[in-house]
Amino acid sequence: MKSILSLFLLFSIALQLHAQRPASTNYDESKVPKYILPPALKTSTGKKVTSAKSWEKARRPEILNLFAENIYGQMPLKYDRITYSLINEDKKSMSGKAHLKEVLIEVFNQNKSVKINLTLFIPNHKTGPAPVFLLINNRPKENTDPSRTVISEFWPAEVLIEGGYAIAAFQVNDLAPDNKLSFMNGALQLYPEQLNADNGMRAIGAWAWGASRVMDYFETDPQLDKKRVAITGHSRGGKASLWAAANDQRFALCISNCSGNSGAALSRRQFGERIKVINTSFPHWFNTNYKKYNEREDQLPVDQHMLISLIAPRPVYATNASEDLWADPKGTYLSLKNAEEVYGLYGLKSALPEVQPELNIPIIESPMAYHNREGKHDLTVYDWKQFIRFADYHYTNKEGR
């Protein structure tokens, strides 16, 4: 019955998303307007940034604040306390290949709490602390089934375990229900002042905030390598993974899968999904200030190449799918290319070619990685296998730090 309900929910969401795509949506490159991207390496006072030190001291905090003020909302830094409870454990899960931990993370602030249910598998064949992939799961919880009765390609835990990685996930509704009428019934109960602020955190900010609380737990678990944690997300979860990595430099790698508008793709291209559509369809995702830029993308003080730049020097991987023009594959690739100069401040040379690579040709051995997979808007085993290659490469090279 649960499987039927989950399928019905996914079908309903697909119909909803299709209905939200206006007939005027541009998928024609010849109709992309001329645009000028705001410079990542020039401060608000016009001073050029020429070193990693000046980037970190002056420009990076400035850009981070611009994104918080105008798009994602402020990120609360304080809470009263946090607790971790092991609610279920199986040391011989996956036929003995993995150690399952179901952990309840409870965060308290202002006499209220929010509960994050974490599912975590750790490889048993791995000696020493295991590196981790953490998924911000925007699909139903069945996709990360701890019993493995349901094995979803969206979260192929067995593949990660076989590759020597721990694999973890939490569901976004624990932090903020993905609903414009109830999104406040989660982490925002701890920070009610955010709801009254035009620059206040909303759902995607809450999901990113939750990823950092999971990272707090990882730092306490001796079976995990806290210095090798990759934050991962698909679609709206991919938007949140970028924002989480920008704010929390403890994440060693960032992976954003098919994140599109307000994720990895450039807004100024006005290709596929646009700001007005996203703010109208999902008014609970971003702060109130963002709505000022509906059909005014060129007035934004930032664009998404600057969000990717905030992750430097840590490796970042963005993806697309051939049937998902809504998420603007070319705009995603250009966003990565325009972040190269910031990575260059750290002496990191991009391996991305000048022209976007053909389908199914991933660029892995680079501080900024990319692939455009054949198929639809989804997270697949193919994607995960490339992410493993990406992590393998960086964890054995200086870029992994």
C-alpha positions as CSV (number, residue, x, y, z in Angstrom):
1,M,0.0,0.0,0.0
2,K,2.8,2.4,0.9
3,S,4.4,1.7,-2.5
4,I,1.2,2.6,-4.3
5,L,0.8,5.8,-2.3
6,S,4.4,6.7,-3.0
7,L,3.9,6.2,-6.8
8,F,0.7,8.2,-6.6
9,L,2.5,11.0,-4.8
10,L,5.4,11.0,-7.4
11,F,2.8,11.1,-10.2
12,S,1.0,14.0,-8.6
13,I,4.2,15.9,-8.2
14,A,5.1,15.3,-11.8
15,L,1.7,16.6,-13.0
16,Q,2.1,19.6,-10.7
17,L,5.6,20.4,-12.1
18,H,4.4,20.0,-15.7
19,A,1.5,22.4,-15.0
20,Q,3.9,24.9,-13.6
21,R,5.9,25.2,-16.8
22,P,4.4,28.1,-18.8
23,A,4.0,27.9,-22.5
24,S,6.3,30.9,-22.8
25,T,9.2,28.9,-21.4
26,N,12.3,29.5,-23.5
27,Y,14.2,26.5,-24.7
28,D,15.8,28.3,-27.7
29,E,19.4,29.4,-27.3
30,S,18.9,32.1,-29.9
31,K,16.4,33.8,-27.5
32,V,18.8,33.9,-24.5
33,P,19.2,37.6,-23.8
34,K,22.5,39.3,-23.7
35,Y,23.7,39.5,-20.1
36,I,26.6,40.5,-18.0
37,L,27.4,38.4,-14.9
38,P,28.3,40.2,-11.7
39,P,32.0,39.8,-11.0
40,A,33.0,37.3,-8.4
41,L,36.4,38.9,-8.0
42,K,35.5,42.5,-7.4
43,T,34.2,43.8,-4.1
44,S,31.2,46.1,-3.7
45,T,33.6,49.0,-3.5
46,G,35.2,48.1,-6.8
47,K,38.4,46.6,-5.4
48,K,39.8,43.7,-7.4
49,V,40.4,40.4,-5.5
50,T,43.8,38.9,-6.6
51,S,44.6,36.3,-3.8
52,A,42.9,33.6,-1.8
53,K,43.5,35.6,1.3
54,S,41.7,38.7,0.1
55,W,38.9,36.4,-1.3
56,E,38.4,34.8,2.1
57,K,38.7,38.0,4.1
58,A,36.8,40.4,2.0
59,R,34.8,39.1,-1.0
60,R,33.7,35.7,0.1
61,P,31.8,37.0,3.2
62,E,30.3,39.7,1.1
63,I,28.9,37.3,-1.5
64,L,27.7,34.9,1.1
65,N,25.7,37.7,2.7
66,L,24.3,38.8,-0.7
67,F,22.9,35.3,-1.2
68,A,21.5,35.2,2.3
69,E,19.9,38.6,2.0
70,N,18.4,38.2,-1.5
71,I,17.8,34.5,-2.1
72,Y,18.2,31.8,0.6
73,G,17.7,33.7,3.8
74,Q,19.8,34.0,6.9
75,M,21.4,30.8,8.3
76,P,20.9,30.6,12.1
77,L,24.1,29.7,13.8
78,K,23.1,29.1,17.4
79,Y,20.9,26.6,19.2
80,D,20.5,25.7,22.9
81,R,21.6,22.0,22.6
82,I,21.6,19.0,20.4
83,T,21.2,15.3,21.3
84,Y,21.8,12.0,19.4
85,S,20.0,8.8,20.0
86,L,20.6,5.4,18.3
87,I,17.1,4.2,17.8
88,N,17.9,1.1,15.7
89,E,21.1,-0.8,14.8
90,D,22.1,-3.8,12.7
91,K,25.8,-4.5,12.5
92,K,25.2,-7.2,9.8
93,S,22.9,-5.3,7.4
94,M,23.1,-6.0,3.7
95,S,24.0,-9.6,4.3
96,G,26.8,-8.6,6.6
97,K,28.3,-6.0,4.3
98,A,27.2,-2.9,6.2
99,H,26.5,-1.5,9.7
100,L,23.1,0.2,9.8
101,K,22.5,3.0,12.3
102,E,19.2,4.8,12.5
103,V,20.0,8.0,14.5
104,L,17.6,10.5,15.9
105,I,19.1,14.0,16.0
106,E,17.1,16.4,18.1
107,V,17.9,20.1,18.2
108,F,16.6,22.4,20.9
109,N,16.1,26.1,20.9
110,Q,13.8,28.5,22.7
111,N,12.0,25.6,24.5
112,K,11.2,23.9,21.2
113,S,12.8,21.1,19.3
114,V,13.1,19.6,15.8
115,K,13.8,15.9,15.1
116,I,16.0,14.7,12.2
117,N,15.8,11.0,11.4
118,L,19.1,9.9,9.9
119,T,19.6,6.6,8.1
120,L,23.2,5.6,7.9
121,F,25.1,2.6,6.5
122,I,28.8,2.1,7.1
123,P,30.9,-0.4,5.2
124,N,32.1,-3.3,7.3
125,H,35.0,-4.1,5.0
126,K,36.5,-0.7,5.5
127,T,39.4,-0.3,7.9
128,G,39.4,2.9,9.8
129,P,36.9,5.8,9.6
130,A,34.8,5.7,6.4
131,P,34.2,8.7,4.1
132,V,30.5,9.6,3.8
133,F,28.0,10.7,1.2
134,L,25.1,12.5,2.8
135,L,21.9,12.9,0.7
136,I,19.4,15.7,1.3
137,N,16.4,13.5,0.3
138,N,13.5,15.3,-1.3
139,R,11.8,12.1,-2.3
140,P,9.6,9.9,0.0
141,K,11.4,8.1,2.8
142,E,10.9,4.7,1.1
143,N,13.7,5.8,-1.3
144,T,16.2,5.4,1.7
145,D,14.6,2.4,3.3
146,P,16.8,1.2,6.1
147,S,15.4,-2.4,5.9
148,R,16.4,-2.6,2.2
149,T,13.0,-4.1,1.5
150,V,12.7,-1.3,-1.1
151,I,15.9,-0.6,-3.0
152,S,15.7,2.6,-5.0
153,E,18.0,3.7,-7.7
154,F,17.7,7.2,-6.2
155,W,19.8,6.1,-3.3
156,P,21.6,2.8,-4.2
157,A,23.2,2.3,-0.8
158,E,24.7,-1.1,-1.8
159,V,26.7,0.5,-4.6
160,L,28.2,3.1,-2.2
161,I,29.0,0.4,0.5
162,E,30.7,-1.7,-2.2
163,G,32.8,1.4,-3.1
164,G,34.0,1.8,0.5
165,Y,31.8,4.7,1.4
166,A,29.3,5.2,4.2
167,I,26.0,6.5,2.9
168,A,23.5,8.6,4.8
169,A,20.3,10.4,4.2
170,F,17.6,12.5,5.9
171,Q,14.2,13.5,4.5
172,V,13.5,17.2,3.9
173,N,10.1,17.1,5.6
174,D,11.8,16.6,9.0
175,L,13.3,20.1,8.6
176,A,10.6,21.9,6.6
177,P,7.6,20.2,5.0
178,D,7.8,20.9,1.2
179,N,4.5,22.7,1.3
180,K,3.7,26.4,1.2
181,L,1.1,26.0,4.0
182,S,3.2,23.9,6.5
183,F,6.9,24.5,5.7
184,M,7.2,26.4,9.0
185,N,6.4,23.2,11.0
186,G,10.0,22.1,11.5
187,A,13.3,23.9,12.0
188,L,11.6,27.3,11.7
189,Q,9.7,26.6,15.0
190,L,13.1,27.1,16.6
191,Y,13.7,30.4,14.9
192,P,10.2,32.0,14.5
193,E,11.8,35.4,14.0
194,Q,12.9,34.2,10.6
195,L,9.3,34.0,9.3
196,N,8.8,37.7,9.9
197,A,12.0,38.8,8.2
198,D,12.2,39.5,4.5
199,N,15.7,38.0,4.5
200,G,14.6,35.1,6.8
201,M,15.3,31.4,6.2
202,R,12.7,29.4,4.4
203,A,12.4,25.7,3.4
204,I,15.6,25.3,1.4
205,G,17.6,27.2,4.0
206,A,16.1,24.9,6.6
207,W,17.2,21.8,4.7
208,A,20.7,23.1,4.4
209,W,20.7,24.0,8.1
210,G,19.6,20.4,8.8
211,A,22.5,19.0,6.8
212,S,24.9,20.9,9.1
213,R,23.2,19.4,12.2
214,V,23.8,16.0,10.6
215,M,27.4,17.0,10.2
216,D,27.5,17.8,13.9
217,Y,26.5,14.2,14.5
218,F,29.1,12.9,12.1
219,E,31.8,14.6,14.1
220,T,30.9,12.4,17.1
221,D,30.9,9.1,15.3
222,P,34.3,7.4,15.4
223,Q,33.4,5.1,12.5
224,L,33.1,8.1,10.1
225,D,35.8,10.3,8.5
226,K,34.5,13.7,9.4
227,K,37.0,15.4,7.0
228,R,35.7,13.5,4.0
229,V,31.9,14.1,4.0
230,A,30.3,14.8,0.6
231,I,27.0,16.7,0.7
232,T,24.6,15.6,-2.1
233,G,21.2,16.6,-3.4
234,H,18.9,16.2,-6.4
235,S,16.8,19.0,-7.9
236,R,15.5,21.1,-5.0
237,G,17.8,19.0,-2.8
238,G,20.6,20.0,-5.1
239,K,19.9,23.6,-4.5
240,A,20.0,23.0,-0.8
241,S,23.3,21.0,-1.1
242,L,25.0,24.0,-2.7
243,W,23.7,26.4,0.0
244,A,24.8,23.9,2.7
245,A,28.3,23.7,1.4
246,A,28.6,27.4,0.9
247,N,27.7,28.0,4.6
248,D,29.4,25.0,6.2
249,Q,33.0,24.5,5.1
250,R,33.2,21.2,7.0
251,F,31.7,19.5,3.9
252,A,34.7,18.3,1.9
253,L,32.8,17.9,-1.4
254,C,29.6,19.2,-2.9
255,I,27.4,17.4,-5.5
256,S,24.4,19.1,-7.0
257,N,22.4,16.9,-9.3
258,C,20.0,18.5,-11.8
259,S,19.5,21.5,-9.5
260,G,18.6,24.1,-12.2
261,N,17.3,27.5,-11.4
262,S,18.5,28.9,-8.1
263,G,20.8,25.9,-7.9
264,A,23.8,25.5,-10.2
265,A,22.3,27.2,-13.4
266,L,22.8,30.8,-14.3
267,S,19.6,32.9,-13.7
268,R,20.4,35.6,-16.2
269,R,20.1,33.2,-19.1
270,Q,16.4,33.1,-18.6
271,F,16.4,29.6,-20.1
272,G,14.0,26.9,-18.8
273,E,12.7,27.6,-15.3
274,R,12.9,31.2,-14.3
275,I,12.8,33.0,-10.9
276,K,9.2,34.2,-11.2
277,V,8.0,30.6,-11.9
278,I,9.9,29.2,-9.0
279,N,8.8,31.9,-6.6
280,T,5.2,31.5,-7.7
281,S,5.1,27.7,-7.7
282,F,7.2,27.3,-4.5
283,P,6.9,30.5,-2.5
284,H,8.1,28.7,0.6
285,W,11.6,27.8,-0.8
286,F,13.3,31.2,-0.8
287,N,13.1,34.4,1.2
288,T,10.7,37.2,0.6
289,N,13.4,39.5,-0.9
290,Y,13.9,37.0,-3.8
291,K,10.5,37.8,-5.2
292,K,11.7,41.3,-6.0
293,Y,13.7,39.8,-8.9
294,N,10.7,38.1,-10.6
295,E,11.4,38.8,-14.3
296,R,14.3,41.0,-13.2
297,E,17.1,38.6,-13.2
298,D,19.5,41.2,-14.5
299,Q,19.0,43.2,-11.3
300,L,20.2,40.5,-9.0
301,P,23.5,41.4,-7.3
302,V,24.6,37.8,-7.6
303,D,24.3,34.8,-10.0
304,Q,24.9,31.2,-9.4
305,H,28.5,31.0,-10.6
306,M,29.2,33.0,-7.4
307,L,27.4,30.4,-5.3
308,I,29.7,27.7,-6.7
309,S,32.6,30.1,-6.1
310,L,31.7,30.1,-2.4
311,I,32.6,26.4,-2.2
312,A,36.2,26.9,-3.4
313,P,38.7,25.4,-2.9
314,R,36.6,22.3,-2.1
315,P,35.7,20.2,-5.2
316,V,32.2,20.6,-6.6
317,Y,30.3,18.5,-9.1
318,A,27.2,19.6,-11.0
319,T,25.1,17.4,-13.4
320,N,22.3,17.6,-15.9
321,A,20.1,15.2,-17.9
322,S,19.4,15.4,-21.7
323,E,15.6,15.5,-21.3
324,D,15.7,18.1,-18.6
325,L,16.1,21.4,-20.4
326,W,14.0,22.9,-17.6
327,A,17.2,22.8,-15.5
328,D,19.3,24.5,-18.2
329,P,22.3,22.2,-18.8
330,K,24.3,24.8,-20.7
331,G,23.6,27.4,-17.9
332,T,24.8,25.0,-15.3
333,Y,28.0,24.3,-17.3
334,L,28.6,28.0,-17.8
335,S,28.1,28.6,-14.1
336,L,31.0,26.2,-13.4
337,K,33.2,27.8,-16.0
338,N,32.6,31.2,-14.6
339,A,33.7,30.0,-11.1
340,E,37.1,28.8,-12.4
341,E,38.8,32.1,-11.6
342,V,38.0,31.8,-7.9
343,Y,39.4,28.3,-7.8
344,G,42.4,29.6,-9.7
345,L,43.2,31.8,-6.6
346,Y,44.0,28.6,-4.8
347,G,46.2,27.3,-7.7
348,L,43.5,24.8,-8.8
349,K,43.3,24.3,-12.5
350,S,40.0,23.3,-14.0
351,A,39.8,20.5,-16.5
352,L,36.5,21.6,-17.9
353,P,36.7,22.1,-21.7
354,E,35.6,25.4,-23.2
355,V,32.6,23.8,-24.8
356,Q,30.1,21.7,-22.8
357,P,30.9,18.0,-23.2
358,E,28.7,15.6,-25.1
359,L,26.2,13.3,-23.3
360,N,27.6,10.7,-21.0
361,I,31.1,12.1,-21.0
362,P,31.8,13.0,-17.4
363,I,34.6,15.4,-16.5
364,I,35.8,13.9,-13.2
365,E,39.5,14.8,-12.6
366,S,38.9,18.5,-11.9
367,P,38.1,20.7,-8.9
368,M,34.9,21.4,-10.8
369,A,33.3,18.3,-12.3
370,Y,30.4,17.9,-14.7
371,H,28.3,15.5,-16.6
372,N,25.2,15.6,-18.8
373,R,23.6,12.2,-18.6
374,E,21.2,10.8,-21.2
375,G,17.7,10.6,-19.8
376,K,15.2,12.4,-17.6
377,H,15.3,14.6,-14.5
378,D,16.3,12.0,-11.9
379,L,19.2,10.7,-9.7
380,T,20.4,7.4,-11.0
381,V,23.0,4.6,-10.4
382,Y,25.0,6.1,-13.3
383,D,25.1,9.4,-11.5
384,W,26.2,7.8,-8.2
385,K,28.9,5.8,-9.9
386,Q,30.4,9.0,-11.2
387,F,30.2,10.6,-7.8
388,I,32.2,7.7,-6.4
389,R,34.9,8.2,-9.1
390,F,34.9,12.0,-8.2
391,A,35.4,11.3,-4.5
392,D,38.0,8.6,-5.2
393,Y,40.0,11.0,-7.3
394,H,39.9,14.0,-4.9
395,Y,40.5,12.0,-1.7
396,T,43.8,10.8,-3.2
397,N,44.8,14.2,-4.6
398,K,45.6,17.6,-3.1
399,E,42.2,19.0,-4.2
400,G,40.5,16.8,-1.6
401,R,42.4,18.5,1.2
